[in-house]
Amino acid sequence: MLSFMGALPLSLIASEQRGPETVPTPFEVKPPKPAVVPSRLIPPAQGSIPVAFLISEGAVVIDFCGPWEVFQDANPPGRDGAAFRLYTVSETTKPIRTSGGMKIVPDYDFKTAPAPKVLVIPAQNGQSEAMLEWIRKSSRNTDVTMSVCAGAFLLARTGLLSGKAATTFHSSFNEFAAEFPDIQVKRGARFVEQGNLATAGGLSSGIDLAMRVVERYFGTDTAKETAYEMEYQGQGWLNPDSNAIYAKARTSTDQHPICPVCDMQVDPKTAFKSTYEGKTYYFCMKMHKAAFDASPEKFVGSK
């Protein structure tokens, strides 16, 4: 458990430990922007589109199982057989434990995996150089390489997002910006598309990004039919800017301080604290205090 927690972004660990955050009411959310027409992806005339799910210890279940369900349920008219061929890839084919303890035996390792046209990267524990290099190599020929939630950290560490825009789990915005100052963090985005790279916000956002990929390959009608079959009523896939509730950073006050690393509300009576330039900052966990103390200027100026 400690190794899993040590590798995930600290903000994601904090949200798991402390439970749901207090979020703004719907009355504070601005109306979403009009839907953006997606750029078209061309499916093969015959056969299925190969979709690789990169997993390792601690892979967050909804991050990859949500998109998996979308791709397996997509059924465009006029095609013979499954539209997408789905498989898991890991550094080895030894069983791994995902979030919550689910055991999975990966289908392929990096040497044997078929070349994907869609690559899905969930939040997870693994981050070896072999994994980063496989992402780089695979992404040269993918139609879409997509991260979900804190999987954006893994994609960013390949260097592929350098100079581009991206999003991630809402409590990881500050941490992501501090670690990758050359990447533009888009708050309030359900997902961000940059060429063949795409990043989704937290957890369920990956479902909407996968729906978007279905739409780009097979059109809006097929995506709507997929949502209908799934009994999925979310509309985020129609508007990449639909996470407006997370667009604005929360304001820290003396009465209700906010952890500067993850924007989580903390109790000043029991929270860890540090002083920087004459101001006291409070933290939801010891690891966030340590991250802040190492480079306070990154978090004070990241919002």
C-alpha positions as CSV (number, residue, x, y, z in Angstrom):
1,M,0.0,0.0,0.0
2,L,2.8,2.4,0.8
3,S,4.5,1.9,-2.5
4,F,1.3,2.6,-4.3
5,M,0.7,5.8,-2.3
6,G,4.2,6.9,-2.9
7,A,3.9,6.9,-6.6
8,L,0.5,8.5,-7.1
9,P,0.2,12.3,-7.1
10,L,-0.1,13.5,-3.6
11,S,-3.4,15.2,-4.2
12,L,-5.0,12.0,-5.4
13,I,-3.8,10.2,-2.3
14,A,-5.2,13.0,-0.1
15,S,-8.7,12.8,-1.7
16,E,-8.7,9.0,-1.1
17,Q,-7.8,9.5,2.5
18,R,-10.0,12.4,3.4
19,G,-13.1,11.6,1.5
20,P,-15.2,13.8,-0.8
21,E,-14.4,17.5,-1.0
22,T,-16.8,20.3,-0.4
23,V,-17.6,21.6,-3.9
24,P,-19.3,24.7,-5.2
25,T,-23.1,24.6,-5.6
26,P,-24.6,24.4,-9.1
27,F,-25.5,28.0,-8.8
28,E,-21.8,28.9,-9.0
29,V,-21.2,27.1,-12.3
30,K,-21.2,29.1,-15.4
31,P,-23.2,27.8,-18.4
32,P,-21.0,25.5,-20.6
33,K,-19.7,26.8,-23.9
34,P,-21.3,25.5,-27.2
35,A,-20.2,22.1,-28.3
36,V,-17.0,21.9,-30.4
37,V,-17.2,19.9,-33.6
38,P,-14.5,17.2,-33.3
39,S,-11.9,16.5,-35.9
40,R,-12.5,13.3,-37.8
41,L,-10.5,10.1,-37.3
42,I,-10.6,7.5,-40.1
43,P,-11.3,3.9,-39.0
44,P,-9.8,1.1,-41.1
45,A,-12.0,-0.2,-43.9
46,Q,-11.9,-3.7,-42.4
47,G,-11.1,-5.1,-39.0
48,S,-11.1,-3.6,-35.5
49,I,-9.2,-0.6,-34.1
50,P,-6.6,-1.8,-31.6
51,V,-6.9,-0.1,-28.2
52,A,-4.2,-0.7,-25.6
53,F,-4.8,-0.1,-21.9
54,L,-1.5,0.5,-20.1
55,I,-1.7,-0.7,-16.5
56,S,0.5,-1.4,-13.6
57,E,0.2,-1.7,-9.8
58,G,-2.5,0.5,-8.4
59,A,-4.1,1.4,-11.7
60,V,-7.4,3.2,-10.9
61,V,-10.2,1.0,-12.0
62,I,-12.7,3.6,-13.3
63,D,-9.9,5.3,-15.3
64,F,-9.5,2.4,-17.6
65,C,-12.7,0.3,-17.1
66,G,-14.9,3.3,-17.9
67,P,-13.3,3.8,-21.4
68,W,-13.1,0.0,-21.8
69,E,-16.9,-0.2,-21.5
70,V,-17.4,2.6,-24.0
71,F,-15.2,1.0,-26.6
72,Q,-16.6,-2.4,-26.2
73,D,-20.2,-1.1,-26.5
74,A,-19.6,1.0,-29.6
75,N,-21.5,-0.6,-32.5
76,P,-21.4,1.5,-35.6
77,P,-23.8,0.4,-38.3
78,G,-22.5,-1.4,-41.3
79,R,-19.3,-2.9,-39.7
80,D,-18.7,-6.6,-39.5
81,G,-17.4,-7.5,-36.0
82,A,-16.3,-5.4,-33.1
83,A,-15.3,-1.8,-33.8
84,F,-12.5,-1.9,-31.3
85,R,-10.1,-4.7,-30.2
86,L,-9.2,-4.2,-26.5
87,Y,-6.2,-5.5,-24.6
88,T,-4.1,-4.7,-21.6
89,V,-0.4,-4.0,-21.6
90,S,2.1,-3.9,-18.8
91,E,5.8,-4.2,-18.2
92,T,5.4,-7.9,-17.6
93,T,2.5,-10.3,-17.8
94,K,2.6,-11.0,-14.1
95,P,-0.7,-10.3,-12.3
96,I,-1.1,-6.8,-10.9
97,R,-3.4,-5.3,-8.3
98,T,-5.5,-2.3,-9.2
99,S,-7.2,0.2,-6.9
100,G,-9.5,-1.7,-4.5
101,G,-7.5,-4.9,-4.9
102,M,-8.8,-6.2,-8.2
103,K,-6.3,-8.7,-9.7
104,I,-5.6,-8.5,-13.5
105,V,-3.3,-10.6,-15.6
106,P,-2.1,-8.3,-18.5
107,D,-2.5,-9.6,-22.0
108,Y,0.9,-8.4,-23.3
109,D,4.2,-7.0,-22.2
110,F,6.0,-4.1,-24.0
111,K,7.8,-6.5,-26.4
112,T,4.8,-8.5,-27.5
113,A,1.9,-5.9,-27.5
114,P,0.3,-5.2,-30.8
115,A,0.8,-1.6,-32.0
116,P,-2.2,0.4,-30.8
117,K,-4.2,3.1,-32.6
118,V,-5.7,4.2,-29.3
119,L,-3.7,4.1,-26.1
120,V,-5.4,4.6,-22.7
121,I,-3.2,5.6,-19.7
122,P,-5.0,5.6,-16.3
123,A,-3.6,6.8,-13.0
124,Q,-1.3,4.1,-11.7
125,N,1.8,3.3,-9.7
126,G,4.2,2.4,-12.5
127,Q,6.5,5.0,-14.1
128,S,9.6,3.1,-15.2
129,E,11.8,4.3,-18.1
130,A,10.7,1.3,-20.0
131,M,7.1,2.3,-19.6
132,L,7.8,5.9,-20.6
133,E,9.7,4.8,-23.7
134,W,6.9,2.4,-24.8
135,I,4.4,5.3,-24.5
136,R,6.7,7.5,-26.7
137,K,7.2,4.7,-29.2
138,S,3.6,3.7,-29.4
139,S,2.4,7.3,-29.7
140,R,4.3,7.9,-32.9
141,N,1.6,5.9,-34.7
142,T,-1.5,6.3,-32.5
143,D,-4.6,8.2,-33.6
144,V,-5.2,9.0,-30.0
145,T,-3.0,8.6,-26.9
146,M,-5.2,9.5,-24.0
147,S,-4.5,9.9,-20.3
148,V,-7.2,9.8,-17.6
149,C,-7.1,11.5,-14.2
150,A,-3.6,11.5,-12.8
151,G,-2.5,9.4,-15.8
152,A,-1.6,12.8,-17.1
153,F,1.5,12.8,-14.9
154,L,2.7,9.6,-16.6
155,L,2.1,11.0,-20.1
156,A,3.8,14.3,-19.1
157,R,6.9,12.5,-17.9
158,T,7.4,11.2,-21.5
159,G,8.0,14.8,-22.6
160,L,5.2,14.5,-25.2
161,L,3.0,17.1,-23.6
162,S,5.8,19.7,-23.4
163,G,4.6,23.0,-24.7
164,K,1.0,21.8,-25.0
165,A,-2.2,22.2,-22.9
166,A,-3.5,19.5,-20.7
167,T,-5.8,18.7,-17.8
168,T,-5.8,16.2,-15.0
169,F,-7.6,15.4,-11.7
170,H,-9.0,18.6,-10.2
171,S,-7.0,18.3,-6.9
172,S,-3.8,17.7,-8.9
173,F,-3.8,21.0,-10.8
174,N,-1.3,22.8,-8.6
175,E,0.9,19.8,-8.3
176,F,0.9,19.2,-12.0
177,A,1.7,22.8,-12.8
178,A,4.5,22.8,-10.3
179,E,6.1,19.6,-11.8
180,F,5.5,20.6,-15.4
181,P,5.8,24.3,-15.8
182,D,6.1,24.0,-19.6
183,I,2.6,22.5,-19.8
184,Q,-0.5,24.8,-19.8
185,V,-2.9,23.4,-17.2
186,K,-6.5,23.9,-18.3
187,R,-8.8,24.1,-15.3
188,G,-12.5,23.4,-16.0
189,A,-11.8,21.2,-19.0
190,R,-13.5,17.8,-19.1
191,F,-10.8,16.8,-21.6
192,V,-8.2,18.5,-23.7
193,E,-7.2,17.4,-27.2
194,Q,-3.8,18.3,-28.7
195,G,-3.1,16.6,-32.0
196,N,-3.0,12.9,-31.3
197,L,-2.7,13.5,-27.5
198,A,-5.6,13.9,-25.2
199,T,-5.9,14.3,-21.4
200,A,-9.1,13.8,-19.4
201,G,-10.0,15.2,-16.0
202,G,-10.6,12.9,-13.0
203,L,-12.0,9.5,-12.9
204,S,-15.4,9.6,-14.8
205,S,-14.0,12.1,-17.3
206,G,-12.3,9.2,-19.1
207,I,-15.7,7.9,-20.1
208,D,-16.5,11.2,-21.9
209,L,-13.1,11.3,-23.6
210,A,-13.6,7.7,-24.8
211,M,-17.1,8.7,-26.1
212,R,-15.4,11.6,-27.9
213,V,-13.0,9.1,-29.6
214,V,-16.0,7.0,-30.7
215,E,-17.6,10.1,-32.1
216,R,-14.5,11.1,-34.0
217,Y,-14.2,7.7,-35.6
218,F,-17.9,6.9,-36.3
219,G,-19.9,10.1,-35.8
220,T,-22.3,11.6,-33.3
221,D,-25.1,9.2,-33.9
222,T,-22.9,6.2,-33.0
223,A,-21.7,7.9,-29.9
224,K,-25.2,8.7,-28.8
225,E,-26.3,5.1,-29.4
226,T,-23.3,3.9,-27.4
227,A,-24.4,6.2,-24.5
228,Y,-27.9,4.9,-24.8
229,E,-26.9,1.3,-24.6
230,M,-24.7,2.1,-21.6
231,E,-27.6,4.0,-19.9
232,Y,-25.0,6.8,-19.7
233,Q,-26.7,10.2,-19.4
234,G,-23.5,12.3,-19.1
235,Q,-23.1,15.0,-21.7
236,G,-19.5,15.9,-21.1
237,W,-18.3,14.3,-24.3
238,L,-20.2,16.9,-26.3
239,N,-18.3,19.8,-24.7
240,P,-14.6,19.5,-23.7
241,D,-15.0,22.6,-21.5
242,S,-17.8,21.2,-19.4
243,N,-15.9,20.8,-16.1
244,A,-16.7,24.4,-15.3
245,I,-17.2,23.7,-11.6
246,Y,-13.4,23.2,-11.4
247,A,-12.4,26.2,-13.5
248,K,-11.7,28.5,-10.6
249,A,-9.3,27.8,-7.8
250,R,-10.8,27.8,-4.3
251,T,-10.0,30.8,-2.1
252,S,-8.2,30.2,1.2
253,T,-9.3,32.2,4.2
254,D,-8.2,32.3,7.9
255,Q,-11.4,30.7,8.9
256,H,-11.5,28.1,6.1
257,P,-7.9,27.5,4.9
258,I,-7.2,25.5,1.7
259,C,-4.3,23.2,1.2
260,P,-2.1,25.0,-1.4
261,V,-1.1,21.7,-3.0
262,C,-4.5,20.1,-3.6
263,D,-7.1,22.9,-2.9
264,M,-8.7,20.7,-0.2
265,Q,-10.3,22.4,2.8
266,V,-8.5,21.6,6.0
267,D,-9.0,22.2,9.7
268,P,-6.5,24.7,11.0
269,K,-6.7,23.2,14.5
270,T,-5.3,19.8,13.4
271,A,-3.7,20.5,10.0
272,F,0.1,20.5,9.3
273,K,1.4,24.0,8.7
274,S,4.3,26.0,7.4
275,T,5.2,29.7,7.2
276,Y,6.4,31.3,4.0
277,E,7.1,35.0,3.5
278,G,5.2,35.8,6.7
279,K,2.1,33.8,5.8
280,T,0.9,30.5,7.4
281,Y,-0.2,27.7,5.0
282,Y,-2.1,24.6,6.1
283,F,-1.9,21.1,4.6
284,C,-4.2,18.1,4.6
285,M,-1.3,15.7,4.9
286,K,2.4,15.5,5.8
287,M,3.5,14.7,2.3
288,H,1.8,17.9,1.0
289,K,3.6,20.0,3.6
290,A,6.9,18.3,2.5
291,A,6.2,19.1,-1.2
292,F,5.4,22.7,-0.3
293,D,8.4,23.2,1.9
294,A,10.7,21.9,-0.9
295,S,9.5,24.6,-3.4
296,P,6.9,26.9,-1.8
297,E,7.1,29.4,-4.7
298,K,5.8,26.8,-7.1
299,F,2.5,26.4,-5.2
300,V,2.0,30.0,-4.1
301,G,2.3,31.1,-7.7
302,S,0.6,28.2,-9.4
303,K,-3.1,29.4,-9.2
